[in-house]
Amino acid sequence: MSNDESYTRKISSEEAREGYIFILKNRLSLFPPIGKSFTIVDRGNTKRAVLESYHCTCRGPERAHDHYIIKWAGLRRGDKITIGRDKQNPGRYVCSTKP
């Protein structure tokens, strides 16, 4: 998969602890709209996922912004996760995780 067709991220300790994958703002177009449920196939298991956003002031109140996440249990710090569109089934995504 090319970079335009997939999203790859190395999971941080916070993501692993809190159970989510952080999605960068410039990669939102790869995913369905915020709040819309979609299917991800991960190691043969199918699960429903939702891209979520939340308001944040981590840079201070004068630089408030939104963060984007997909909730995902069972990740470990350092895991490298790749999510991409399933070319054979539009609307579905495939995932691979490497330690």
NORFENJO-V140857 format. One record per backbone hydrogen bond with DSSP energy under -1.0 kcal/mol. NH is the residue of the N-H (numbers start at 1). CO is the residue of the C=O. If there is no record, write none. Layout:
BEGIN
<<NH;CO> <NH;CO>>
END
This chain:
BEGIN
<<5;2> <7;83> <9;81> <11;79> <16;12> <17;13> <18;14> <19;15> <20;15> <21;70> <23;68> <27;24> <28;25> <30;27> <31;28> <35;51> <36;33> <38;49> <40;47> <41;93> <42;45> <45;42> <47;40> <49;38> <52;69> <54;67> <56;65> <60;57> <63;60> <65;56> <67;54> <69;52> <70;21> <72;19> <78;11> <79;76> <80;98> <81;9> <82;96> <83;7> <84;94> <85;5> <86;92> <92;89> <93;39> <94;84> <95;41> <96;82> <98;80>>
END
